[in-house]
């Protein structure tokens, strides 16, 4: 049974990687068609917009710790978002810079949030097919897998 389960798992991982790539492309296409003038945003930049939307007035340190990315990575992503007029800056005390969404940034963040909600609905629809005992086994397996990678 272990060999069969391994084969299913291996197939699942390969399919997941392919679907993830396709999903990112579809998300970008939907985002681009929903909000004109926005192109080439990375997933990190979209997550930064989402973070700012949900925590108005954040700084680089907060973004870095919340998303687990380096401060130079945040600075680079923020530069692009500022350049595309998705965020604005506020120097409140001269030492820290706080970021806020522009109206265009809010539009992009809202589209991104709707995409996340659609994904969540798909997962919930799948998980509802399992009873609590099966969900416990699935959770145990995924947590163990996460711990090992």
DRENTORKOL-3810 file (N, C-alpha, C; in nm, 4 decimals):
REM DRENTORKOL-3810
@n.u->0.0820; n.v->-0.1202; n.w->0.0000; ca.u->0.0000; ca.v->0.0000; ca.w->0.0000; c.u->0.0865; c.v->0.1269; c.w->0.0000
@n.u->0.2038; n.v->0.1203; n.w->0.0613; ca.u->0.2912; ca.v->0.2376; ca.w->0.0653; c.u->0.3356; c.v->0.2767; c.w->-0.0753
@n.u->0.3685; n.v->0.1780; n.w->-0.1604; ca.u->0.4107; ca.v->0.2095; ca.w->-0.2974; c.u->0.2996; c.v->0.2786; c.w->-0.3763
@n.u->0.1768; n.v->0.2311; n.w->-0.3609; ca.u->0.0641; ca.v->0.2925; ca.w->-0.4308; c.u->0.0393; c.v->0.4353; c.w->-0.3804
@n.u->0.0484; n.v->0.4520; n.w->-0.2502; ca.u->0.0279; ca.v->0.5848; ca.w->-0.1926; c.u->0.1378; c.v->0.6798; c.w->-0.2375
@n.u->0.2611; n.v->0.6293; n.w->-0.2417; ca.u->0.3729; ca.v->0.7116; ca.w->-0.2895; c.u->0.3487; c.v->0.7546; c.w->-0.4337
@n.u->0.3023; n.v->0.6648; n.w->-0.5187; ca.u->0.2766; ca.v->0.6970; ca.w->-0.6596; c.u->0.1680; c.v->0.8043; c.w->-0.6719
@n.u->0.0635; n.v->0.7931; n.w->-0.5905; ca.u->-0.0433; ca.v->0.8935; ca.w->-0.5917; c.u->0.0115; c.v->1.0279; c.w->-0.5450
@n.u->0.0922; n.v->1.0260; n.w->-0.4403; ca.u->0.1508; ca.v->1.1485; ca.w->-0.3865; c.u->0.2432; c.v->1.2144; c.w->-0.4890
@n.u->0.3256; n.v->1.1361; n.w->-0.5521; ca.u->0.4170; ca.v->1.1891; ca.w->-0.6537; c.u->0.3387; c.v->1.2521; c.w->-0.7693
@n.u->0.2355; n.v->1.1841; n.w->-0.8153; ca.u->0.1511; ca.v->1.2365; ca.w->-0.9227; c.u->0.0830; c.v->1.3661; c.w->-0.8788
@n.u->0.0352; n.v->1.3680; n.w->-0.7543; ca.u->-0.0303; ca.v->1.4868; ca.w->-0.6991; c.u->0.0649; c.v->1.6058; c.w->-0.6989
@n.u->0.1877; n.v->1.5858; n.w->-0.6559; ca.u->0.2858; ca.v->1.6949; ca.w->-0.6483; c.u->0.3153; c.v->1.7497; c.w->-0.7873
@n.u->0.3333; n.v->1.6614; n.w->-0.8848; ca.u->0.3591; ca.v->1.7072; ca.w->-1.0215; c.u->0.2413; c.v->1.7875; c.w->-1.0759
@n.u->0.1203; n.v->1.7363; n.w->-1.0553; ca.u->0.0006; ca.v->1.8080; ca.w->-1.1002; c.u->-0.0143; c.v->1.9411; c.w->-1.0282
@n.u->0.0129; n.v->1.9412; n.w->-0.8980; ca.u->0.0015; ca.v->2.0631; ca.w->-0.8181; c.u->0.0953; c.v->2.1712; c.w->-0.8708
@n.u->0.2187; n.v->2.1343; n.w->-0.8996; ca.u->0.3148; ca.v->2.2323; ca.w->-0.9513; c.u->0.2692; c.v->2.2907; c.w->-1.0843
@n.u->0.2157; n.v->2.2060; n.w->-1.1713; ca.u->0.1682; ca.v->2.2551; ca.w->-1.3006; c.u->0.0462; c.v->2.3455; c.w->-1.2821
@n.u->-0.0473; n.v->2.3033; n.w->-1.1996; ca.u->-0.1683; ca.v->2.3825; ca.w->-1.1758; c.u->-0.1347; c.v->2.5156; c.w->-1.1080
@n.u->-0.0352; n.v->2.5132; n.w->-1.0197; ca.u->0.0049; ca.v->2.6358; ca.w->-0.9502; c.u->0.0564; c.v->2.7388; c.w->-1.0503
@n.u->0.1366; n.v->2.6936; n.w->-1.1456; ca.u->0.1877; ca.v->2.7826; ca.w->-1.2495; c.u->0.0731; c.v->2.8370; c.w->-1.3338
@n.u->-0.0189; n.v->2.7488; n.w->-1.3741; ca.u->-0.1339; ca.v->2.7919; ca.w->-1.4533; c.u->-0.2215; c.v->2.8879; c.w->-1.3735
@n.u->-0.2397; n.v->2.8601; n.w->-1.2463; ca.u->-0.3230; ca.v->2.9437; ca.w->-1.1604; c.u->-0.2651; c.v->3.0840; c.w->-1.1469
@n.u->-0.1327; n.v->3.0934; n.w->-1.1307; ca.u->-0.0687; ca.v->3.2251; ca.w->-1.1211; c.u->-0.0910; c.v->3.3045; c.w->-1.2490
@n.u->-0.0805; n.v->3.2367; n.w->-1.3637; ca.u->-0.1018; ca.v->3.3045; ca.w->-1.4913; c.u->-0.2469; c.v->3.3498; c.w->-1.5044
@n.u->-0.3398; n.v->3.2631; n.w->-1.4654; ca.u->-0.4816; ca.v->3.2990; ca.w->-1.4727; c.u->-0.5142; c.v->3.4144; c.w->-1.3786
@n.u->-0.4533; n.v->3.4141; n.w->-1.2588; ca.u->-0.4759; ca.v->3.5218; ca.w->-1.1632; c.u->-0.4271; c.v->3.6535; c.w->-1.2216
@n.u->-0.3106; n.v->3.6518; n.w->-1.2835; ca.u->-0.2577; ca.v->3.7746; ca.w->-1.3435; c.u->-0.3487; c.v->3.8228; c.w->-1.4556
@n.u->-0.3960; n.v->3.7291; n.w->-1.5402; ca.u->-0.4842; ca.v->3.7684; ca.w->-1.6507; c.u->-0.6122; c.v->3.8311; c.w->-1.5983
@n.u->-0.6708; n.v->3.7701; n.w->-1.4966; ca.u->-0.7936; ca.v->3.8241; ca.w->-1.4388; c.u->-0.7680; c.v->3.9605; c.w->-1.3764
@n.u->-0.6586; n.v->3.9724; n.w->-1.3076; ca.u->-0.6231; ca.v->4.0994; ca.w->-1.2447; c.u->-0.6040; c.v->4.2072; c.w->-1.3511
@n.u->-0.5324; n.v->4.1730; n.w->-1.4565; ca.u->-0.5053; ca.v->4.2702; ca.w->-1.5616; c.u->-0.6319; c.v->4.3112; c.w->-1.6342
@n.u->-0.7236; n.v->4.2165; n.w->-1.6533; ca.u->-0.8478; ca.v->4.2496; ca.w->-1.7229; c.u->-0.9427; c.v->4.3288; c.w->-1.6332
@n.u->-0.9293; n.v->4.3138; n.w->-1.5020; ca.u->-1.0181; ca.v->4.3827; ca.w->-1.4081; c.u->-0.9724; c.v->4.5249; c.w->-1.3789
@n.u->-0.8437; n.v->4.5473; n.w->-1.3789; ca.u->-0.7888; ca.v->4.6789; ca.w->-1.3448; c.u->-0.6911; c.v->4.7171; c.w->-1.4561
@n.u->-0.7304; n.v->4.8115; n.w->-1.5372; ca.u->-0.6468; ca.v->4.8479; ca.w->-1.6511; c.u->-0.5207; c.v->4.9217; c.w->-1.6067
@n.u->-0.4150; n.v->4.9047; n.w->-1.6844; ca.u->-0.2907; ca.v->4.9751; ca.w->-1.6583; c.u->-0.1973; c.v->4.9058; c.w->-1.5613
@n.u->-0.2343; n.v->4.7889; n.w->-1.5120; ca.u->-0.1495; ca.v->4.7173; ca.w->-1.4173; c.u->-0.0947; c.v->4.5928; c.w->-1.4867
@n.u->0.0358; n.v->4.5819; n.w->-1.4862; ca.u->0.0958; ca.v->4.4617; ca.w->-1.5437; c.u->0.2217; c.v->4.4258; c.w->-1.4665
@n.u->0.2602; n.v->4.3023; n.w->-1.4792; ca.u->0.3846; ca.v->4.2505; ca.w->-1.4211; c.u->0.3954; c.v->4.2649; c.w->-1.2696
@n.u->0.2858; n.v->4.2512; n.w->-1.1972; ca.u->0.2946; ca.v->4.2499; ca.w->-1.0516; c.u->0.3290; c.v->4.1088; c.w->-1.0062
@n.u->0.4215; n.v->4.0987; n.w->-0.9107; ca.u->0.4571; ca.v->3.9688; ca.w->-0.8562; c.u->0.3585; c.v->3.9292; c.w->-0.7478
@n.u->0.3618; n.v->3.8028; n.w->-0.7112; ca.u->0.2768; ca.v->3.7545; ca.w->-0.6030; c.u->0.3121; c.v->3.8261; c.w->-0.4724
@n.u->0.4404; n.v->3.8517; n.w->-0.4500; ca.u->0.4833; ca.v->3.9244; ca.w->-0.3300; c.u->0.4218; c.v->4.0647; c.w->-0.3293
@n.u->0.4236; n.v->4.1316; n.w->-0.4429; ca.u->0.3666; ca.v->4.2660; ca.w->-0.4499; c.u->0.2168; c.v->4.2635; c.w->-0.4226
@n.u->0.1477; n.v->4.1614; n.w->-0.4741; ca.u->0.0043; ca.v->4.1483; ca.w->-0.4467; c.u->-0.0205; c.v->4.1238; c.w->-0.2983
@n.u->0.0639; n.v->4.0433; n.w->-0.2356; ca.u->0.0478; ca.v->4.0168; ca.w->-0.0929; c.u->0.0791; c.v->4.1412; c.w->-0.0090
@n.u->0.1722; n.v->4.2217; n.w->-0.0559; ca.u->0.2007; ca.v->4.3481; ca.w->0.0138; c.u->0.0786; c.v->4.4403; c.w->0.0064
@n.u->0.0171; n.v->4.4483; n.w->-0.1113; ca.u->-0.1037; ca.v->4.5297; ca.w->-0.1240; c.u->-0.2125; c.v->4.4800; c.w->-0.0289
@n.u->-0.2271; n.v->4.3491; n.w->-0.0221; ca.u->-0.3272; ca.v->4.2897; ca.w->0.0672; c.u->-0.2962; c.v->4.3228; c.w->0.2130
@n.u->-0.1702; n.v->4.3154; n.w->0.2488; ca.u->-0.1280; ca.v->4.3456; ca.w->0.3861; c.u->-0.1556; c.v->4.4918; c.w->0.4203
@n.u->-0.1247; n.v->4.5815; n.w->0.3287; ca.u->-0.1501; ca.v->4.7238; ca.w->0.3522; c.u->-0.3007; c.v->4.7486; c.w->0.3625
@n.u->-0.3774; n.v->4.6803; n.w->0.2781; ca.u->-0.5229; ca.v->4.6977; ca.w->0.2807; c.u->-0.5805; c.v->4.6607; c.w->0.4172
@n.u->-0.5281; n.v->4.5540; n.w->0.4747; ca.u->-0.5811; ca.v->4.5043; ca.w->0.6012; c.u->-0.5142; c.v->4.5656; c.w->0.7242
@n.u->-0.4070; n.v->4.6414; n.w->0.7044; ca.u->-0.3330; ca.v->4.7043; ca.w->0.8157; c.u->-0.2877; c.v->4.8420; c.w->0.7710
@n.u->-0.3774; n.v->4.9313; n.w->0.7517; ca.u->-0.3459; ca.v->5.0623; ca.w->0.6964; c.u->-0.2312; c.v->5.1292; c.w->0.7719
@n.u->-0.1365; n.v->5.1789; n.w->0.6972; ca.u->-0.0239; ca.v->5.2488; ca.w->0.7574; c.u->0.0832; c.v->5.1548; c.w->0.8093
@n.u->0.1384; n.v->5.0717; n.w->0.7223; ca.u->0.2429; ca.v->4.9780; ca.w->0.7631; c.u->0.3780; c.v->5.0254; c.w->0.7121
@n.u->0.4849; n.v->4.9766; n.w->0.7758; ca.u->0.6197; ca.v->5.0123; ca.w->0.7324; c.u->0.6943; c.v->4.8885; c.w->0.6832
@n.u->0.8169; n.v->4.9089; n.w->0.6355; ca.u->0.8965; ca.v->4.7989; ca.w->0.5801; c.u->0.9172; c.v->4.6857; c.w->0.6808
@n.u->0.9457; n.v->4.7205; n.w->0.8047; ca.u->0.9721; ca.v->4.6183; ca.w->0.9067; c.u->0.8489; c.v->4.5309; c.w->0.9281
@n.u->0.7316; n.v->4.5912; n.w->0.9330; ca.u->0.6076; ca.v->4.5160; ca.w->0.9520; c.u->0.5826; c.v->4.4235; c.w->0.8335
@n.u->0.6017; n.v->4.4758; n.w->0.7131; ca.u->0.5808; ca.v->4.3952; ca.w->0.5921; c.u->0.6785; c.v->4.2790; c.w->0.5898
@n.u->0.8045; n.v->4.3069; n.w->0.6201; ca.u->0.9081; ca.v->4.2041; ca.w->0.6197; c.u->0.8759; c.v->4.0915; c.w->0.7171
@n.u->0.8399; n.v->4.1266; n.w->0.8391; ca.u->0.8122; ca.v->4.0230; ca.w->0.9397; c.u->0.6809; c.v->3.9509; c.w->0.9113
@n.u->0.5820; n.v->4.0212; n.w->0.8594; ca.u->0.4521; ca.v->3.9586; ca.w->0.8321; c.u->0.4579; c.v->3.8601; c.w->0.7163
@n.u->0.5351; n.v->3.8932; n.w->0.6141; ca.u->0.5399; ca.v->3.8084; ca.w->0.4948; c.u->0.6636; c.v->3.7182; c.w->0.4904
@n.u->0.7549; n.v->3.7382; n.w->0.5854; ca.u->0.8743; ca.v->3.6541; ca.w->0.5892; c.u->0.9682; c.v->3.6772; c.w->0.4724
@n.u->0.9794; n.v->3.8019; n.w->0.4292; ca.u->1.0737; ca.v->3.8345; ca.w->0.3221; c.u->1.1729; c.v->3.9380; c.w->0.3736
@n.u->1.2875; n.v->3.9455; n.w->0.3086; ca.u->1.3927; ca.v->4.0358; ca.w->0.3551; c.u->1.3510; c.v->4.1812; c.w->0.3370
@n.u->1.4119; n.v->4.2685; n.w->0.4165; ca.u->1.3825; ca.v->4.4118; ca.w->0.4040; c.u->1.4237; c.v->4.4662; c.w->0.2672
@n.u->1.5390; n.v->4.4242; n.w->0.2114; ca.u->1.5703; ca.v->4.4693; ca.w->0.0752; c.u->1.4658; c.v->4.4220; c.w->-0.0269
@n.u->1.4120; n.v->4.3016; n.w->-0.0060; ca.u->1.3064; ca.v->4.2512; ca.w->-0.0936; c.u->1.1807; c.v->4.3358; c.w->-0.0836
@n.u->1.1493; n.v->4.3777; n.w->0.0378; ca.u->1.0334; ca.v->4.4647; ca.w->0.0594; c.u->1.0567; c.v->4.5988; c.w->-0.0093
@n.u->1.1745; n.v->4.6553; n.w->0.0088; ca.u->1.2062; ca.v->4.7850; ca.w->-0.0506; c.u->1.1921; c.v->4.7808; c.w->-0.2018
@n.u->1.2410; n.v->4.6731; n.w->-0.2629; ca.u->1.2316; ca.v->4.6581; ca.w->-0.4086; c.u->1.0851; c.v->4.6479; c.w->-0.4523
@n.u->1.0071; n.v->4.5652; n.w->-0.3835; ca.u->0.8658; ca.v->4.5473; ca.w->-0.4186; c.u->0.7877; c.v->4.6766; c.w->-0.3977
@n.u->0.8158; n.v->4.7460; n.w->-0.2887; ca.u->0.7495; ca.v->4.8725; ca.w->-0.2581; c.u->0.7793; c.v->4.9756; c.w->-0.3672
@n.u->0.9030; n.v->4.9758; n.w->-0.4151; ca.u->0.9405; ca.v->5.0706; ca.w->-0.5215; c.u->0.8545; c.v->5.0530; c.w->-0.6451
@n.u->0.8299; n.v->4.9289; n.w->-0.6819; ca.u->0.7455; ca.v->4.9009; ca.w->-0.7992; c.u->0.6019; c.v->4.9455; c.w->-0.7730
@n.u->0.5506; n.v->4.9146; n.w->-0.6545; ca.u->0.4130; ca.v->4.9521; ca.w->-0.6210; c.u->0.3961; c.v->5.1036; c.w->-0.6190
@n.u->0.4970; n.v->5.1731; n.w->-0.5695; ca.u->0.4937; ca.v->5.3193; ca.w->-0.5665; c.u->0.4992; c.v->5.3747; c.w->-0.7093
@n.u->0.5861; n.v->5.3168; n.w->-0.7907; ca.u->0.6023; ca.v->5.3584; ca.w->-0.9299; c.u->0.4722; c.v->5.3411; c.w->-1.0085
@n.u->0.3985; n.v->5.2352; n.w->-0.9786; ca.u->0.2725; ca.v->5.2068; ca.w->-1.0485; c.u->0.1544; c.v->5.2810; c.w->-0.9848
@n.u->0.1850; n.v->5.3659; n.w->-0.8866; ca.u->0.0843; ca.v->5.4479; ca.w->-0.8185; c.u->-0.0223; c.v->5.3632; c.w->-0.7475
@n.u->0.0213; n.v->5.2512; n.w->-0.6911; ca.u->-0.0684; ca.v->5.1649; ca.w->-0.6151; c.u->-0.0633; c.v->5.1964; c.w->-0.4667
@n.u->0.0465; n.v->5.2574; n.w->-0.4246; ca.u->0.0619; ca.v->5.2968; ca.w->-0.2844; c.u->0.1141; c.v->5.4395; c.w->-0.2773
@n.u->0.0950; n.v->5.4995; n.w->-0.1621; ca.u->0.1558; ca.v->5.6297; ca.w->-0.1341; c.u->0.2290; c.v->5.6191; c.w->-0.0012
@n.u->0.3201; n.v->5.7116; n.w->0.0212; ca.u->0.4035; ca.v->5.7102; ca.w->0.1417; c.u->0.3652; c.v->5.8259; c.w->0.2323
@n.u->0.3889; n.v->5.8051; n.w->0.3609; ca.u->0.3685; ca.v->5.9123; ca.w->0.4581; c.u->0.4844; c.v->5.9072; c.w->0.5567
@n.u->0.5602; n.v->6.0149; n.w->0.5636; ca.u->0.6709; ca.v->6.0276; ca.w->0.6593; c.u->0.6152; c.v->6.0967; c.w->0.7833
@n.u->0.5680; n.v->6.0193; n.w->0.8796; ca.u->0.5006; ca.v->6.0813; ca.w->0.9943; c.u->0.5972; c.v->6.1423; c.w->1.0944
@n.u->0.7092; n.v->6.0753; n.w->1.1183; ca.u->0.7995; ca.v->6.1307; ca.w->1.2196; c.u->0.9424; c.v->6.1451; c.w->1.1675
@n.u->0.9572; n.v->6.1383; n.w->1.0375; ca.u->1.0886; ca.v->6.1547; ca.w->0.9787; c.u->1.1737; c.v->6.0288; c.w->0.9799
@n.u->1.1480; n.v->5.9378; n.w->1.0712; ca.u->1.2283; ca.v->5.8167; ca.w->1.0807; c.u->1.1660; c.v->5.7014; c.w->1.0030
@n.u->1.0361; n.v->5.6865; n.w->1.0150; ca.u->0.9679; ca.v->5.5747; ca.w->0.9506; c.u->0.8813; c.v->5.6231; c.w->0.8357
@n.u->0.8720; n.v->5.5384; n.w->0.7337; ca.u->0.7831; ca.v->5.5641; ca.w->0.6214; c.u->0.6679; c.v->5.4649; c.w->0.6327
@n.u->0.5468; n.v->5.5160; n.w->0.6279; ca.u->0.4280; ca.v->5.4315; ca.w->0.6332; c.u->0.3609; c.v->5.4324; c.w->0.4968
@n.u->0.3047; n.v->5.3177; n.w->0.4599; ca.u->0.2447; ca.v->5.3018; ca.w->0.3278; c.u->0.0938; c.v->5.2873; c.w->0.3376
@n.u->0.0266; n.v->5.3460; n.w->0.2384; ca.u->-0.1188; ca.v->5.3417; ca.w->0.2277; c.u->-0.1538; c.v->5.3108; c.w->0.0831
@n.u->-0.2697; n.v->5.2533; n.w->0.0609; ca.u->-0.3143; ca.v->5.2233; ca.w->-0.0744; c.u->-0.3755; c.v->5.3473; c.w->-0.1391
@n.u->-0.3474; n.v->5.3632; n.w->-0.2672; ca.u->-0.4182; ca.v->5.4625; ca.w->-0.3467; c.u->-0.5508; c.v->5.3988; c.w->-0.3891
@n.u->-0.6348; n.v->5.4736; n.w->-0.4568; ca.u->-0.7610; ca.v->5.4159; ca.w->-0.5057; c.u->-0.7341; c.v->5.3003; c.w->-0.6015
@n.u->-0.6352; n.v->5.3186; n.w->-0.6888; ca.u->-0.5994; ca.v->5.2110; ca.w->-0.7814; c.u->-0.5463; c.v->5.0906; c.w->-0.7041
@n.u->-0.4654; n.v->5.1148; n.w->-0.6019; ca.u->-0.4139; ca.v->5.0068; ca.w->-0.5181; c.u->-0.5258; c.v->4.9306; c.w->-0.4490
@n.u->-0.6289; n.v->5.0039; n.w->-0.4045; ca.u->-0.7450; ca.v->4.9392; ca.w->-0.3415; c.u->-0.8170; c.v->4.8499; c.w->-0.4415
@n.u->-0.8298; n.v->4.8981; n.w->-0.5661; ca.u->-0.8944; ca.v->4.8162; ca.w->-0.6695; c.u->-0.8192; c.v->4.6857; c.w->-0.6922
@n.u->-0.6873; n.v->4.6957; n.w->-0.7040; ca.u->-0.6054; ca.v->4.5765; ca.w->-0.7267; c.u->-0.6142; c.v->4.4826; c.w->-0.6063
@n.u->-0.6048; n.v->4.5372; n.w->-0.4860; ca.u->-0.6124; ca.v->4.4551; ca.w->-0.3646; c.u->-0.7480; c.v->4.3861; c.w->-0.3541
@n.u->-0.8547; n.v->4.4546; n.w->-0.3938; ca.u->-0.9883; ca.v->4.3944; ca.w->-0.3888; c.u->-1.0016; c.v->4.2781; c.w->-0.4867
@n.u->-0.9456; n.v->4.2933; n.w->-0.6061; ca.u->-0.9490; ca.v->4.1836; ca.w->-0.7038; c.u->-0.8696; c.v->4.0653; c.w->-0.6497
@n.u->-0.7531; n.v->4.0923; n.w->-0.5938; ca.u->-0.6701; ca.v->3.9863; ca.w->-0.5373; c.u->-0.7437; c.v->3.9149; c.w->-0.4238
@n.u->-0.8130; n.v->3.9914; n.w->-0.3398; ca.u->-0.8890; ca.v->3.9326; ca.w->-0.2298; c.u->-1.0011; c.v->3.8421; c.w->-0.2819
@n.u->-1.0705; n.v->3.8861; n.w->-0.3883; ca.u->-1.1761; ca.v->3.8023; ca.w->-0.4471; c.u->-1.1187; c.v->3.6720; c.w->-0.5018
@n.u->-1.0001; n.v->3.6785; n.w->-0.5590; ca.u->-0.9357; ca.v->3.5567; ca.w->-0.6087; c.u->-0.9066; c.v->3.4608; c.w->-0.4940
@n.u->-0.8609; n.v->3.5144; n.w->-0.3808; ca.u->-0.8354; ca.v->3.4311; ca.w->-0.2630; c.u->-0.9652; c.v->3.3693; c.w->-0.2110
@n.u->-1.0719; n.v->3.4459; n.w->-0.2100; ca.u->-1.2011; ca.v->3.3945; ca.w->-0.1640; c.u->-1.2495; c.v->3.2811; c.w->-0.2534
@n.u->-1.2308; n.v->3.2958; n.w->-0.3846; ca.u->-1.2693; ca.v->3.1887; ca.w->-0.4780; c.u->-1.1900; c.v->3.0614; c.w->-0.4510
@n.u->-1.0617; n.v->3.0773; n.w->-0.4250; ca.u->-0.9768; ca.v->2.9617; ca.w->-0.3947; c.u->-1.0226; c.v->2.8960; c.w->-0.2655
@n.u->-1.0519; n.v->2.9762; n.w->-0.1650; ca.u->-1.0974; ca.v->2.9232; ca.w->-0.0362; c.u->-1.2268; c.v->2.8438; c.w->-0.0538
@n.u->-1.3181; n.v->2.8960; n.w->-0.1336; ca.u->-1.4437; ca.v->2.8256; ca.w->-0.1594; c.u->-1.4189; c.v->2.6897; c.w->-0.2246
@n.u->-1.3232; n.v->2.6841; n.w->-0.3163; ca.u->-1.2905; ca.v->2.5563; ca.w->-0.3815; c.u->-1.2371; c.v->2.4557; c.w->-0.2798
@n.u->-1.1486; n.v->2.5015; n.w->-0.1899; ca.u->-1.0932; ca.v->2.4116; ca.w->-0.0877; c.u->-1.2027; c.v->2.3635; c.w->0.0076
@n.u->-1.2879; n.v->2.4553; n.w->0.0503; ca.u->-1.3964; ca.v->2.4164; ca.w->0.1414; c.u->-1.4899; c.v->2.3157; c.w->0.0749
@n.u->-1.5177; n.v->2.3371; n.w->-0.0522; ca.u->-1.6040; ca.v->2.2441; ca.w->-0.1252; c.u->-1.5421; c.v->2.1045; c.w->-0.1285
@n.u->-1.4122; n.v->2.0975; n.w->-0.1439; ca.u->-1.3427; ca.v->1.9680; ca.w->-0.1424; c.u->-1.3437; c.v->1.9076; c.w->-0.0023
@n.u->-1.3096; n.v->1.9870; n.w->0.0979; ca.u->-1.2983; ca.v->1.9354; ca.w->0.2349; c.u->-1.4317; c.v->1.8881; c.w->0.2916
@n.u->-1.5409; n.v->1.9430; n.w->0.2438; ca.u->-1.6731; ca.v->1.9018; ca.w->0.2908; c.u->-1.7067; c.v->1.7580; c.w->0.2514
@n.u->-1.6288; n.v->1.6997; n.w->0.1625; ca.u->-1.6525; ca.v->1.5620; ca.w->0.1185; c.u->-1.5995; c.v->1.4594; c.w->0.2187
@n.u->-1.5291; n.v->1.5078; n.w->0.3218; ca.u->-1.4668; ca.v->1.4191; ca.w->0.4194; c.u->-1.5298; c.v->1.4388; c.w->0.5566
@n.u->-1.5347; n.v->1.3293; n.w->0.6335; ca.u->-1.5858; ca.v->1.3418; ca.w->0.7701; c.u->-1.4719; c.v->1.3863; c.w->0.8622
@n.u->-1.5039; n.v->1.4112; n.w->0.9873; ca.u->-1.4053; ca.v->1.4644; ca.w->1.0823; c.u->-1.2850; c.v->1.3721; c.w->1.1003
@n.u->-1.3078; n.v->1.2424; n.w->1.1046; ca.u->-1.1978; ca.v->1.1467; ca.w->1.1206; c.u->-1.1023; c.v->1.1561; c.w->1.0017
@n.u->-1.1577; n.v->1.1608; n.w->0.8817; ca.u->-1.0748; ca.v->1.1715; ca.w->0.7617; c.u->-1.0009; c.v->1.3057; c.w->0.7578
@n.u->-1.0690; n.v->1.4122; n.w->0.7982; ca.u->-1.0041; ca.v->1.5439; ca.w->0.8011; c.u->-0.8881; c.v->1.5461; c.w->0.8999
@n.u->-0.9030; n.v->1.4758; n.w->1.0131; ca.u->-0.7930; ca.v->1.4660; ca.w->1.1099; c.u->-0.6730; c.v->1.3944; c.w->1.0501
@n.u->-0.6964; n.v->1.2888; n.w->0.9745; ca.u->-0.5874; ca.v->1.2160; ca.w->0.9092; c.u->-0.5205; c.v->1.3047; c.w->0.8045
@n.u->-0.6007; n.v->1.3746; n.w->0.7260; ca.u->-0.5460; ca.v->1.4651; ca.w->0.6236; c.u->-0.4605; c.v->1.5730; c.w->0.6899
@n.u->-0.5122; n.v->1.6329; n.w->0.7959; ca.u->-0.4376; ca.v->1.7379; ca.w->0.8671; c.u->-0.3081; c.v->1.6834; c.w->0.9260
@n.u->-0.3164; n.v->1.5663; n.w->0.9857; ca.u->-0.1971; ca.v->1.5041; ca.w->1.0444; c.u->-0.0918; c.v->1.4791; c.w->0.9369
@n.u->-0.1344; n.v->1.4260; n.w->0.8229; ca.u->-0.0425; ca.v->1.3987; ca.w->0.7123; c.u->0.0219; c.v->1.5277; c.w->0.6615
@n.u->-0.0601; n.v->1.6296; n.w->0.6368; ca.u->-0.0063; ca.v->1.7548; ca.w->0.5829; c.u->0.0868; c.v->1.8247; c.w->0.6811
@n.u->0.0534; n.v->1.8214; n.w->0.8079; ca.u->0.1422; ca.v->1.8816; ca.w->0.9089; c.u->0.2751; c.v->1.8077; c.w->0.9165
@n.u->0.2699; n.v->1.6776; n.w->0.9093; ca.u->0.3946; ca.v->1.5986; ca.w->0.9115; c.u->0.4768; c.v->1.6259; c.w->0.7862
@n.u->0.4104; n.v->1.6348; n.w->0.6730; ca.u->0.4784; ca.v->1.6638; ca.w->0.5459; c.u->0.5438; c.v->1.8026; c.w->0.5530
@n.u->0.4702; n.v->1.9002; n.w->0.6026; ca.u->0.5221; ca.v->2.0370; ca.w->0.6157; c.u->0.6449; c.v->2.0391; c.w->0.7071
@n.u->0.6390; n.v->1.9623; n.w->0.8159; ca.u->0.7491; ca.v->1.9575; ca.w->0.9096; c.u->0.8754; c.v->1.9011; c.w->0.8451
@n.u->0.8590; n.v->1.8099; n.w->0.7512; ca.u->0.9745; ca.v->1.7428; ca.w->0.6900; c.u->1.0342; c.v->1.8179; c.w->0.5726
@n.u->0.9610; n.v->1.9141; n.w->0.5169; ca.u->1.0179; ca.v->1.9841; ca.w->0.3996; c.u->1.0707; c.v->2.1209; c.w->0.4340
END
